[in-house]
Amino acid sequence: MNIIQLCLGPLHTNCYIVYGDDKKAAVIDPAFFADRIQRVLDEKELILDKILLTHAHFDHIMAAEELRKNGAKLYVHFEDEEMYCDPDLSCMHEFTGKTVRFKKADRLLRGGQTIEVGNEKIKVLHTPGHTKGSVCYITDDVIFTGDTLFCGSVGRCDLYGGSYETLLCSLKKISELEKDYIILSGHGEQTTLNKEKTDNIYMRTLR
């Protein structure tokens, strides 16, 4: 799987474009600046097929509706759809002053599904705690963790739908994965699962 990383918006959110050999692409967490995302898609001659959200906080979704205009289907966990559609729950209004109400998702996730991106497969792992509907997307070698797990840290749990106890359960679920996956998170630098098991204080509490 080919991966392009963009860092977008005032909170330096990581947005990922993933695609296979057939040039069909998915955008994971279209944070801000749909024109910048579309420009990369055009430069690589990619066809945007899917938009995959790790969760529905405003800083991961602001470019989604513009990108949906050409037919891309938006996927979000069913427990975060209300957040996606509500600018108060997504913290959009609080942090940006905007009150845009987005359309309902095209596909609602529950965890355990496999999503096809061209000729590649991505597994959905439900990892609540940062939000009720947070998910990780797992490929052969990479986990896109959103704001569930960062290099050396985890996402905050004090916003709508957050729960520290639930987040610890999700971290345990991730820690039990057998491979040493590359971790690509919603903010910050790349890391690996083994490194986080060893160095991340929140992962160490699970032992």
PyMOL commands that place a pseudoatom at each C-alpha (Angstrom):
pseudoatom trace, name=CA, resn=MET, resi=1, chain=A, elem=C, hetatm=0, pos=[0.000, 0.000, 0.000]
pseudoatom trace, name=CA, resn=ASN, resi=2, chain=A, elem=C, hetatm=0, pos=[1.213, 3.482, -0.889]
pseudoatom trace, name=CA, resn=ILE, resi=3, chain=A, elem=C, hetatm=0, pos=[0.845, 6.189, 1.767]
pseudoatom trace, name=CA, resn=ILE, resi=4, chain=A, elem=C, hetatm=0, pos=[1.141, 9.970, 1.457]
pseudoatom trace, name=CA, resn=GLN, resi=5, chain=A, elem=C, hetatm=0, pos=[1.116, 12.009, 4.663]
pseudoatom trace, name=CA, resn=LEU, resi=6, chain=A, elem=C, hetatm=0, pos=[-0.038, 15.628, 4.862]
pseudoatom trace, name=CA, resn=CYS, resi=7, chain=A, elem=C, hetatm=0, pos=[0.057, 17.801, 7.986]
pseudoatom trace, name=CA, resn=LEU, resi=8, chain=A, elem=C, hetatm=0, pos=[-2.899, 20.177, 7.803]
pseudoatom trace, name=CA, resn=GLY, resi=9, chain=A, elem=C, hetatm=0, pos=[-4.567, 22.901, 9.822]
pseudoatom trace, name=CA, resn=PRO, resi=10, chain=A, elem=C, hetatm=0, pos=[-3.917, 24.816, 13.036]
pseudoatom trace, name=CA, resn=LEU, resi=11, chain=A, elem=C, hetatm=0, pos=[-3.630, 21.666, 15.158]
pseudoatom trace, name=CA, resn=HIS, resi=12, chain=A, elem=C, hetatm=0, pos=[-1.158, 20.049, 12.736]
pseudoatom trace, name=CA, resn=THR, resi=13, chain=A, elem=C, hetatm=0, pos=[-3.440, 17.120, 12.024]
pseudoatom trace, name=CA, resn=ASN, resi=14, chain=A, elem=C, hetatm=0, pos=[-2.026, 14.229, 10.038]
pseudoatom trace, name=CA, resn=CYS, resi=15, chain=A, elem=C, hetatm=0, pos=[-4.085, 13.381, 6.963]
pseudoatom trace, name=CA, resn=TYR, resi=16, chain=A, elem=C, hetatm=0, pos=[-3.193, 10.282, 4.960]
pseudoatom trace, name=CA, resn=ILE, resi=17, chain=A, elem=C, hetatm=0, pos=[-3.840, 9.378, 1.344]
pseudoatom trace, name=CA, resn=VAL, resi=18, chain=A, elem=C, hetatm=0, pos=[-3.623, 5.624, 0.793]
pseudoatom trace, name=CA, resn=TYR, resi=19, chain=A, elem=C, hetatm=0, pos=[-3.834, 3.821, -2.520]
pseudoatom trace, name=CA, resn=GLY, resi=20, chain=A, elem=C, hetatm=0, pos=[-2.938, 0.648, -4.359]
pseudoatom trace, name=CA, resn=ASP, resi=21, chain=A, elem=C, hetatm=0, pos=[-1.716, -0.147, -7.830]
pseudoatom trace, name=CA, resn=ASP, resi=22, chain=A, elem=C, hetatm=0, pos=[-5.119, 0.491, -9.428]
pseudoatom trace, name=CA, resn=LYS, resi=23, chain=A, elem=C, hetatm=0, pos=[-4.930, 4.196, -8.434]
pseudoatom trace, name=CA, resn=LYS, resi=24, chain=A, elem=C, hetatm=0, pos=[-8.128, 4.120, -6.357]
pseudoatom trace, name=CA, resn=ALA, resi=25, chain=A, elem=C, hetatm=0, pos=[-7.497, 6.059, -3.175]
pseudoatom trace, name=CA, resn=ALA, resi=26, chain=A, elem=C, hetatm=0, pos=[-8.869, 6.691, 0.283]
pseudoatom trace, name=CA, resn=VAL, resi=27, chain=A, elem=C, hetatm=0, pos=[-8.243, 9.747, 2.411]
pseudoatom trace, name=CA, resn=ILE, resi=28, chain=A, elem=C, hetatm=0, pos=[-7.953, 9.085, 6.134]
pseudoatom trace, name=CA, resn=ASP, resi=29, chain=A, elem=C, hetatm=0, pos=[-8.948, 12.114, 8.245]
pseudoatom trace, name=CA, resn=PRO, resi=30, chain=A, elem=C, hetatm=0, pos=[-9.301, 14.993, 5.740]
pseudoatom trace, name=CA, resn=ALA, resi=31, chain=A, elem=C, hetatm=0, pos=[-8.426, 17.624, 8.293]
pseudoatom trace, name=CA, resn=PHE, resi=32, chain=A, elem=C, hetatm=0, pos=[-8.440, 20.967, 6.456]
pseudoatom trace, name=CA, resn=PHE, resi=33, chain=A, elem=C, hetatm=0, pos=[-7.740, 22.391, 3.001]
pseudoatom trace, name=CA, resn=ALA, resi=34, chain=A, elem=C, hetatm=0, pos=[-9.591, 20.182, 0.551]
pseudoatom trace, name=CA, resn=ASP, resi=35, chain=A, elem=C, hetatm=0, pos=[-7.814, 21.954, -2.303]
pseudoatom trace, name=CA, resn=ARG, resi=36, chain=A, elem=C, hetatm=0, pos=[-4.417, 20.811, -1.057]
pseudoatom trace, name=CA, resn=ILE, resi=37, chain=A, elem=C, hetatm=0, pos=[-5.622, 17.237, -0.682]
pseudoatom trace, name=CA, resn=GLN, resi=38, chain=A, elem=C, hetatm=0, pos=[-7.213, 17.292, -4.126]
pseudoatom trace, name=CA, resn=ARG, resi=39, chain=A, elem=C, hetatm=0, pos=[-4.044, 18.722, -5.657]
pseudoatom trace, name=CA, resn=VAL, resi=40, chain=A, elem=C, hetatm=0, pos=[-2.035, 15.761, -4.402]
pseudoatom trace, name=CA, resn=LEU, resi=41, chain=A, elem=C, hetatm=0, pos=[-4.659, 13.352, -5.701]
pseudoatom trace, name=CA, resn=ASP, resi=42, chain=A, elem=C, hetatm=0, pos=[-4.523, 15.021, -9.100]
pseudoatom trace, name=CA, resn=GLU, resi=43, chain=A, elem=C, hetatm=0, pos=[-0.723, 15.071, -9.203]
pseudoatom trace, name=CA, resn=LYS, resi=44, chain=A, elem=C, hetatm=0, pos=[-0.632, 11.328, -8.542]
pseudoatom trace, name=CA, resn=GLU, resi=45, chain=A, elem=C, hetatm=0, pos=[-3.565, 10.732, -10.945]
pseudoatom trace, name=CA, resn=LEU, resi=46, chain=A, elem=C, hetatm=0, pos=[-5.561, 9.090, -8.162]
pseudoatom trace, name=CA, resn=ILE, resi=47, chain=A, elem=C, hetatm=0, pos=[-9.313, 8.551, -8.001]
pseudoatom trace, name=CA, resn=LEU, resi=48, chain=A, elem=C, hetatm=0, pos=[-10.738, 9.349, -4.563]
pseudoatom trace, name=CA, resn=ASP, resi=49, chain=A, elem=C, hetatm=0, pos=[-13.091, 6.499, -3.711]
pseudoatom trace, name=CA, resn=LYS, resi=50, chain=A, elem=C, hetatm=0, pos=[-13.453, 6.629, 0.085]
pseudoatom trace, name=CA, resn=ILE, resi=51, chain=A, elem=C, hetatm=0, pos=[-13.039, 8.976, 3.031]
pseudoatom trace, name=CA, resn=LEU, resi=52, chain=A, elem=C, hetatm=0, pos=[-12.232, 7.140, 6.261]
pseudoatom trace, name=CA, resn=LEU, resi=53, chain=A, elem=C, hetatm=0, pos=[-12.527, 8.907, 9.617]
pseudoatom trace, name=CA, resn=THR, resi=54, chain=A, elem=C, hetatm=0, pos=[-10.702, 7.663, 12.689]
pseudoatom trace, name=CA, resn=HIS, resi=55, chain=A, elem=C, hetatm=0, pos=[-13.125, 9.832, 14.674]
pseudoatom trace, name=CA, resn=ALA, resi=56, chain=A, elem=C, hetatm=0, pos=[-15.207, 12.947, 14.158]
pseudoatom trace, name=CA, resn=HIS, resi=57, chain=A, elem=C, hetatm=0, pos=[-13.521, 15.819, 15.982]
pseudoatom trace, name=CA, resn=PHE, resi=58, chain=A, elem=C, hetatm=0, pos=[-13.486, 18.979, 13.872]
pseudoatom trace, name=CA, resn=ASP, resi=59, chain=A, elem=C, hetatm=0, pos=[-9.749, 18.938, 13.206]
pseudoatom trace, name=CA, resn=HIS, resi=60, chain=A, elem=C, hetatm=0, pos=[-10.073, 15.595, 11.388]
pseudoatom trace, name=CA, resn=ILE, resi=61, chain=A, elem=C, hetatm=0, pos=[-13.097, 16.377, 9.213]
pseudoatom trace, name=CA, resn=MET, resi=62, chain=A, elem=C, hetatm=0, pos=[-13.116, 19.976, 7.958]
pseudoatom trace, name=CA, resn=ALA, resi=63, chain=A, elem=C, hetatm=0, pos=[-12.281, 19.094, 4.330]
pseudoatom trace, name=CA, resn=ALA, resi=64, chain=A, elem=C, hetatm=0, pos=[-14.578, 16.060, 4.150]
pseudoatom trace, name=CA, resn=GLU, resi=65, chain=A, elem=C, hetatm=0, pos=[-17.696, 17.604, 2.634]
pseudoatom trace, name=CA, resn=GLU, resi=66, chain=A, elem=C, hetatm=0, pos=[-15.789, 19.314, -0.166]
pseudoatom trace, name=CA, resn=LEU, resi=67, chain=A, elem=C, hetatm=0, pos=[-14.075, 16.032, -1.039]
pseudoatom trace, name=CA, resn=ARG, resi=68, chain=A, elem=C, hetatm=0, pos=[-17.405, 14.171, -1.024]
pseudoatom trace, name=CA, resn=LYS, resi=69, chain=A, elem=C, hetatm=0, pos=[-18.732, 16.299, -3.877]
pseudoatom trace, name=CA, resn=ASN, resi=70, chain=A, elem=C, hetatm=0, pos=[-17.146, 14.076, -6.527]
pseudoatom trace, name=CA, resn=GLY, resi=71, chain=A, elem=C, hetatm=0, pos=[-18.753, 10.916, -5.188]
pseudoatom trace, name=CA, resn=ALA, resi=72, chain=A, elem=C, hetatm=0, pos=[-16.345, 9.646, -2.541]
pseudoatom trace, name=CA, resn=LYS, resi=73, chain=A, elem=C, hetatm=0, pos=[-18.151, 7.701, 0.199]
pseudoatom trace, name=CA, resn=LEU, resi=74, chain=A, elem=C, hetatm=0, pos=[-17.590, 8.752, 3.799]
pseudoatom trace, name=CA, resn=TYR, resi=75, chain=A, elem=C, hetatm=0, pos=[-17.074, 6.101, 6.498]
pseudoatom trace, name=CA, resn=VAL, resi=76, chain=A, elem=C, hetatm=0, pos=[-17.330, 6.745, 10.236]
pseudoatom trace, name=CA, resn=HIS, resi=77, chain=A, elem=C, hetatm=0, pos=[-18.155, 4.603, 13.260]
pseudoatom trace, name=CA, resn=PHE, resi=78, chain=A, elem=C, hetatm=0, pos=[-21.854, 4.777, 14.067]
pseudoatom trace, name=CA, resn=GLU, resi=79, chain=A, elem=C, hetatm=0, pos=[-21.151, 6.146, 17.556]
pseudoatom trace, name=CA, resn=ASP, resi=80, chain=A, elem=C, hetatm=0, pos=[-19.393, 9.191, 16.087]
pseudoatom trace, name=CA, resn=GLU, resi=81, chain=A, elem=C, hetatm=0, pos=[-21.898, 10.051, 13.349]
pseudoatom trace, name=CA, resn=GLU, resi=82, chain=A, elem=C, hetatm=0, pos=[-23.811, 12.456, 15.602]
pseudoatom trace, name=CA, resn=MET, resi=83, chain=A, elem=C, hetatm=0, pos=[-20.520, 14.216, 16.325]
pseudoatom trace, name=CA, resn=TYR, resi=84, chain=A, elem=C, hetatm=0, pos=[-19.728, 14.451, 12.617]
pseudoatom trace, name=CA, resn=CYS, resi=85, chain=A, elem=C, hetatm=0, pos=[-23.060, 16.158, 11.968]
pseudoatom trace, name=CA, resn=ASP, resi=86, chain=A, elem=C, hetatm=0, pos=[-23.089, 18.454, 15.020]
pseudoatom trace, name=CA, resn=PRO, resi=87, chain=A, elem=C, hetatm=0, pos=[-20.606, 21.372, 15.148]
pseudoatom trace, name=CA, resn=ASP, resi=88, chain=A, elem=C, hetatm=0, pos=[-20.972, 21.627, 18.918]
pseudoatom trace, name=CA, resn=LEU, resi=89, chain=A, elem=C, hetatm=0, pos=[-20.200, 17.965, 19.608]
pseudoatom trace, name=CA, resn=SER, resi=90, chain=A, elem=C, hetatm=0, pos=[-17.274, 17.975, 17.175]
pseudoatom trace, name=CA, resn=CYS, resi=91, chain=A, elem=C, hetatm=0, pos=[-15.879, 21.114, 18.881]
pseudoatom trace, name=CA, resn=MET, resi=92, chain=A, elem=C, hetatm=0, pos=[-15.993, 22.926, 15.538]
pseudoatom trace, name=CA, resn=HIS, resi=93, chain=A, elem=C, hetatm=0, pos=[-17.949, 25.844, 16.955]
pseudoatom trace, name=CA, resn=GLU, resi=94, chain=A, elem=C, hetatm=0, pos=[-15.820, 26.119, 20.092]
pseudoatom trace, name=CA, resn=PHE, resi=95, chain=A, elem=C, hetatm=0, pos=[-12.466, 26.138, 18.283]
pseudoatom trace, name=CA, resn=THR, resi=96, chain=A, elem=C, hetatm=0, pos=[-13.255, 27.743, 14.904]
pseudoatom trace, name=CA, resn=GLY, resi=97, chain=A, elem=C, hetatm=0, pos=[-16.469, 29.719, 15.475]
pseudoatom trace, name=CA, resn=LYS, resi=98, chain=A, elem=C, hetatm=0, pos=[-18.092, 27.879, 12.545]
pseudoatom trace, name=CA, resn=THR, resi=99, chain=A, elem=C, hetatm=0, pos=[-21.431, 26.077, 12.810]
pseudoatom trace, name=CA, resn=VAL, resi=100, chain=A, elem=C, hetatm=0, pos=[-21.468, 24.004, 9.624]
pseudoatom trace, name=CA, resn=ARG, resi=101, chain=A, elem=C, hetatm=0, pos=[-23.688, 20.917, 9.850]
pseudoatom trace, name=CA, resn=PHE, resi=102, chain=A, elem=C, hetatm=0, pos=[-22.295, 18.122, 7.734]
pseudoatom trace, name=CA, resn=LYS, resi=103, chain=A, elem=C, hetatm=0, pos=[-24.380, 15.486, 5.955]
pseudoatom trace, name=CA, resn=LYS, resi=104, chain=A, elem=C, hetatm=0, pos=[-24.816, 12.017, 7.404]
pseudoatom trace, name=CA, resn=ALA, resi=105, chain=A, elem=C, hetatm=0, pos=[-22.190, 9.431, 6.544]
pseudoatom trace, name=CA, resn=ASP, resi=106, chain=A, elem=C, hetatm=0, pos=[-22.510, 7.063, 3.607]
pseudoatom trace, name=CA, resn=ARG, resi=107, chain=A, elem=C, hetatm=0, pos=[-21.301, 4.042, 5.574]
pseudoatom trace, name=CA, resn=LEU, resi=108, chain=A, elem=C, hetatm=0, pos=[-21.468, 3.407, 9.325]
pseudoatom trace, name=CA, resn=LEU, resi=109, chain=A, elem=C, hetatm=0, pos=[-18.796, 1.242, 10.903]
pseudoatom trace, name=CA, resn=ARG, resi=110, chain=A, elem=C, hetatm=0, pos=[-19.044, -1.020, 13.935]
pseudoatom trace, name=CA, resn=GLY, resi=111, chain=A, elem=C, hetatm=0, pos=[-15.571, -2.520, 14.022]
pseudoatom trace, name=CA, resn=GLY, resi=112, chain=A, elem=C, hetatm=0, pos=[-14.436, -5.809, 12.571]
pseudoatom trace, name=CA, resn=GLN, resi=113, chain=A, elem=C, hetatm=0, pos=[-15.143, -4.865, 8.970]
pseudoatom trace, name=CA, resn=THR, resi=114, chain=A, elem=C, hetatm=0, pos=[-12.670, -5.026, 6.140]
pseudoatom trace, name=CA, resn=ILE, resi=115, chain=A, elem=C, hetatm=0, pos=[-12.689, -2.066, 3.766]
pseudoatom trace, name=CA, resn=GLU, resi=116, chain=A, elem=C, hetatm=0, pos=[-11.294, -2.429, 0.278]
pseudoatom trace, name=CA, resn=VAL, resi=117, chain=A, elem=C, hetatm=0, pos=[-9.241, 0.425, -1.115]
pseudoatom trace, name=CA, resn=GLY, resi=118, chain=A, elem=C, hetatm=0, pos=[-8.632, -0.576, -4.688]
pseudoatom trace, name=CA, resn=ASN, resi=119, chain=A, elem=C, hetatm=0, pos=[-6.792, -3.873, -4.439]
pseudoatom trace, name=CA, resn=GLU, resi=120, chain=A, elem=C, hetatm=0, pos=[-5.788, -3.322, -0.819]
pseudoatom trace, name=CA, resn=LYS, resi=121, chain=A, elem=C, hetatm=0, pos=[-7.653, -4.331, 2.347]
pseudoatom trace, name=CA, resn=ILE, resi=122, chain=A, elem=C, hetatm=0, pos=[-7.968, -2.325, 5.567]
pseudoatom trace, name=CA, resn=LYS, resi=123, chain=A, elem=C, hetatm=0, pos=[-9.338, -3.806, 8.794]
pseudoatom trace, name=CA, resn=VAL, resi=124, chain=A, elem=C, hetatm=0, pos=[-11.409, -1.669, 11.172]
pseudoatom trace, name=CA, resn=LEU, resi=125, chain=A, elem=C, hetatm=0, pos=[-10.678, -1.931, 14.909]
pseudoatom trace, name=CA, resn=HIS, resi=126, chain=A, elem=C, hetatm=0, pos=[-13.064, -0.100, 17.257]
pseudoatom trace, name=CA, resn=THR, resi=127, chain=A, elem=C, hetatm=0, pos=[-10.948, 1.709, 19.875]
pseudoatom trace, name=CA, resn=PRO, resi=128, chain=A, elem=C, hetatm=0, pos=[-13.207, 4.021, 21.917]
pseudoatom trace, name=CA, resn=GLY, resi=129, chain=A, elem=C, hetatm=0, pos=[-11.924, 6.302, 24.651]
pseudoatom trace, name=CA, resn=HIS, resi=130, chain=A, elem=C, hetatm=0, pos=[-10.860, 9.470, 22.864]
pseudoatom trace, name=CA, resn=THR, resi=131, chain=A, elem=C, hetatm=0, pos=[-14.393, 9.467, 21.452]
pseudoatom trace, name=CA, resn=LYS, resi=132, chain=A, elem=C, hetatm=0, pos=[-17.122, 6.835, 21.575]
pseudoatom trace, name=CA, resn=GLY, resi=133, chain=A, elem=C, hetatm=0, pos=[-16.608, 5.930, 17.941]
pseudoatom trace, name=CA, resn=SER, resi=134, chain=A, elem=C, hetatm=0, pos=[-12.843, 6.132, 17.563]
pseudoatom trace, name=CA, resn=VAL, resi=135, chain=A, elem=C, hetatm=0, pos=[-11.388, 3.458, 15.293]
pseudoatom trace, name=CA, resn=CYS, resi=136, chain=A, elem=C, hetatm=0, pos=[-7.986, 2.347, 14.065]
pseudoatom trace, name=CA, resn=TYR, resi=137, chain=A, elem=C, hetatm=0, pos=[-7.411, 1.246, 10.482]
pseudoatom trace, name=CA, resn=ILE, resi=138, chain=A, elem=C, hetatm=0, pos=[-5.038, -1.696, 10.115]
pseudoatom trace, name=CA, resn=THR, resi=139, chain=A, elem=C, hetatm=0, pos=[-3.182, -2.712, 6.968]
pseudoatom trace, name=CA, resn=ASP, resi=140, chain=A, elem=C, hetatm=0, pos=[-0.516, -5.410, 6.571]
pseudoatom trace, name=CA, resn=ASP, resi=141, chain=A, elem=C, hetatm=0, pos=[2.205, -3.280, 8.153]
pseudoatom trace, name=CA, resn=VAL, resi=142, chain=A, elem=C, hetatm=0, pos=[0.607, -0.041, 9.399]
pseudoatom trace, name=CA, resn=ILE, resi=143, chain=A, elem=C, hetatm=0, pos=[-1.998, 1.045, 11.940]
pseudoatom trace, name=CA, resn=PHE, resi=144, chain=A, elem=C, hetatm=0, pos=[-3.611, 4.453, 11.510]
pseudoatom trace, name=CA, resn=THR, resi=145, chain=A, elem=C, hetatm=0, pos=[-4.462, 5.202, 15.141]
pseudoatom trace, name=CA, resn=GLY, resi=146, chain=A, elem=C, hetatm=0, pos=[-6.070, 8.625, 14.880]
pseudoatom trace, name=CA, resn=ASP, resi=147, chain=A, elem=C, hetatm=0, pos=[-6.020, 10.234, 18.328]
pseudoatom trace, name=CA, resn=THR, resi=148, chain=A, elem=C, hetatm=0, pos=[-6.176, 6.951, 20.241]
pseudoatom trace, name=CA, resn=LEU, resi=149, chain=A, elem=C, hetatm=0, pos=[-2.405, 6.427, 20.386]
pseudoatom trace, name=CA, resn=PHE, resi=150, chain=A, elem=C, hetatm=0, pos=[0.446, 8.861, 19.689]
pseudoatom trace, name=CA, resn=CYS, resi=151, chain=A, elem=C, hetatm=0, pos=[4.196, 8.553, 19.854]
pseudoatom trace, name=CA, resn=GLY, resi=152, chain=A, elem=C, hetatm=0, pos=[4.753, 8.666, 23.612]
pseudoatom trace, name=CA, resn=SER, resi=153, chain=A, elem=C, hetatm=0, pos=[1.209, 9.689, 24.497]
pseudoatom trace, name=CA, resn=VAL, resi=154, chain=A, elem=C, hetatm=0, pos=[-2.532, 9.212, 23.935]
pseudoatom trace, name=CA, resn=GLY, resi=155, chain=A, elem=C, hetatm=0, pos=[-5.460, 11.413, 22.976]
pseudoatom trace, name=CA, resn=ARG, resi=156, chain=A, elem=C, hetatm=0, pos=[-7.340, 13.514, 25.505]
pseudoatom trace, name=CA, resn=CYS, resi=157, chain=A, elem=C, hetatm=0, pos=[-10.441, 12.043, 27.116]
pseudoatom trace, name=CA, resn=ASP, resi=158, chain=A, elem=C, hetatm=0, pos=[-12.150, 15.127, 28.533]
pseudoatom trace, name=CA, resn=LEU, resi=159, chain=A, elem=C, hetatm=0, pos=[-14.274, 16.049, 25.506]
pseudoatom trace, name=CA, resn=TYR, resi=160, chain=A, elem=C, hetatm=0, pos=[-17.694, 14.705, 24.539]
pseudoatom trace, name=CA, resn=GLY, resi=161, chain=A, elem=C, hetatm=0, pos=[-17.733, 10.909, 24.499]
pseudoatom trace, name=CA, resn=GLY, resi=162, chain=A, elem=C, hetatm=0, pos=[-14.281, 10.560, 26.037]
pseudoatom trace, name=CA, resn=SER, resi=163, chain=A, elem=C, hetatm=0, pos=[-13.418, 8.096, 28.797]
pseudoatom trace, name=CA, resn=TYR, resi=164, chain=A, elem=C, hetatm=0, pos=[-9.974, 7.345, 30.209]
pseudoatom trace, name=CA, resn=GLU, resi=165, chain=A, elem=C, hetatm=0, pos=[-10.998, 3.909, 31.481]
pseudoatom trace, name=CA, resn=THR, resi=166, chain=A, elem=C, hetatm=0, pos=[-12.392, 3.014, 28.068]
pseudoatom trace, name=CA, resn=LEU, resi=167, chain=A, elem=C, hetatm=0, pos=[-9.251, 4.318, 26.373]
pseudoatom trace, name=CA, resn=LEU, resi=168, chain=A, elem=C, hetatm=0, pos=[-7.095, 2.010, 28.513]
pseudoatom trace, name=CA, resn=CYS, resi=169, chain=A, elem=C, hetatm=0, pos=[-9.201, -0.939, 27.357]
pseudoatom trace, name=CA, resn=SER, resi=170, chain=A, elem=C, hetatm=0, pos=[-8.625, 0.117, 23.750]
pseudoatom trace, name=CA, resn=LEU, resi=171, chain=A, elem=C, hetatm=0, pos=[-4.897, 0.475, 24.314]
pseudoatom trace, name=CA, resn=LYS, resi=172, chain=A, elem=C, hetatm=0, pos=[-4.835, -3.048, 25.713]
pseudoatom trace, name=CA, resn=LYS, resi=173, chain=A, elem=C, hetatm=0, pos=[-6.591, -4.261, 22.577]
pseudoatom trace, name=CA, resn=ILE, resi=174, chain=A, elem=C, hetatm=0, pos=[-3.943, -2.589, 20.437]
pseudoatom trace, name=CA, resn=SER, resi=175, chain=A, elem=C, hetatm=0, pos=[-1.099, -3.880, 22.610]
pseudoatom trace, name=CA, resn=GLU, resi=176, chain=A, elem=C, hetatm=0, pos=[-2.283, -7.454, 22.078]
pseudoatom trace, name=CA, resn=LEU, resi=177, chain=A, elem=C, hetatm=0, pos=[-1.790, -7.244, 18.314]
pseudoatom trace, name=CA, resn=GLU, resi=178, chain=A, elem=C, hetatm=0, pos=[1.037, -9.603, 17.421]
pseudoatom trace, name=CA, resn=LYS, resi=179, chain=A, elem=C, hetatm=0, pos=[3.033, -7.682, 14.809]
pseudoatom trace, name=CA, resn=ASP, resi=180, chain=A, elem=C, hetatm=0, pos=[5.313, -4.716, 15.336]
pseudoatom trace, name=CA, resn=TYR, resi=181, chain=A, elem=C, hetatm=0, pos=[3.180, -2.381, 13.254]
pseudoatom trace, name=CA, resn=ILE, resi=182, chain=A, elem=C, hetatm=0, pos=[4.215, 1.060, 12.133]
pseudoatom trace, name=CA, resn=ILE, resi=183, chain=A, elem=C, hetatm=0, pos=[1.973, 3.548, 13.964]
pseudoatom trace, name=CA, resn=LEU, resi=184, chain=A, elem=C, hetatm=0, pos=[0.731, 6.533, 11.967]
pseudoatom trace, name=CA, resn=SER, resi=185, chain=A, elem=C, hetatm=0, pos=[-1.302, 8.733, 14.297]
pseudoatom trace, name=CA, resn=GLY, resi=186, chain=A, elem=C, hetatm=0, pos=[-3.517, 11.770, 14.033]
pseudoatom trace, name=CA, resn=HIS, resi=187, chain=A, elem=C, hetatm=0, pos=[-0.838, 14.134, 15.333]
pseudoatom trace, name=CA, resn=GLY, resi=188, chain=A, elem=C, hetatm=0, pos=[2.909, 13.939, 15.739]
pseudoatom trace, name=CA, resn=GLU, resi=189, chain=A, elem=C, hetatm=0, pos=[5.582, 11.648, 14.444]
pseudoatom trace, name=CA, resn=GLN, resi=190, chain=A, elem=C, hetatm=0, pos=[5.629, 8.055, 13.249]
pseudoatom trace, name=CA, resn=THR, resi=191, chain=A, elem=C, hetatm=0, pos=[6.406, 5.318, 15.758]
pseudoatom trace, name=CA, resn=THR, resi=192, chain=A, elem=C, hetatm=0, pos=[6.086, 1.548, 16.126]
pseudoatom trace, name=CA, resn=LEU, resi=193, chain=A, elem=C, hetatm=0, pos=[3.895, -0.634, 18.271]
pseudoatom trace, name=CA, resn=ASN, resi=194, chain=A, elem=C, hetatm=0, pos=[6.837, -2.273, 20.040]
pseudoatom trace, name=CA, resn=LYS, resi=195, chain=A, elem=C, hetatm=0, pos=[8.360, 1.111, 20.844]
pseudoatom trace, name=CA, resn=GLU, resi=196, chain=A, elem=C, hetatm=0, pos=[5.090, 2.295, 22.372]
pseudoatom trace, name=CA, resn=LYS, resi=197, chain=A, elem=C, hetatm=0, pos=[4.735, -0.887, 24.408]
pseudoatom trace, name=CA, resn=THR, resi=198, chain=A, elem=C, hetatm=0, pos=[8.182, -0.175, 25.858]
pseudoatom trace, name=CA, resn=ASP, resi=199, chain=A, elem=C, hetatm=0, pos=[8.325, 3.620, 26.109]
pseudoatom trace, name=CA, resn=ASN, resi=200, chain=A, elem=C, hetatm=0, pos=[4.745, 4.917, 26.284]
pseudoatom trace, name=CA, resn=ILE, resi=201, chain=A, elem=C, hetatm=0, pos=[3.761, 5.373, 29.926]
pseudoatom trace, name=CA, resn=TYR, resi=202, chain=A, elem=C, hetatm=0, pos=[0.092, 4.742, 29.134]
pseudoatom trace, name=CA, resn=MET, resi=203, chain=A, elem=C, hetatm=0, pos=[0.882, 1.451, 27.409]
pseudoatom trace, name=CA, resn=ARG, resi=204, chain=A, elem=C, hetatm=0, pos=[3.201, 0.418, 30.241]
pseudoatom trace, name=CA, resn=THR, resi=205, chain=A, elem=C, hetatm=0, pos=[0.364, 0.746, 32.753]
pseudoatom trace, name=CA, resn=LEU, resi=206, chain=A, elem=C, hetatm=0, pos=[-1.331, -2.173, 30.994]
pseudoatom trace, name=CA, resn=ARG, resi=207, chain=A, elem=C, hetatm=0, pos=[1.301, -4.691, 32.070]
for i in range(1, 207): cmd.bond("trace and resi %d" % i, "trace and resi %d" % (i + 1))
show_as sticks, trace
zoom trace
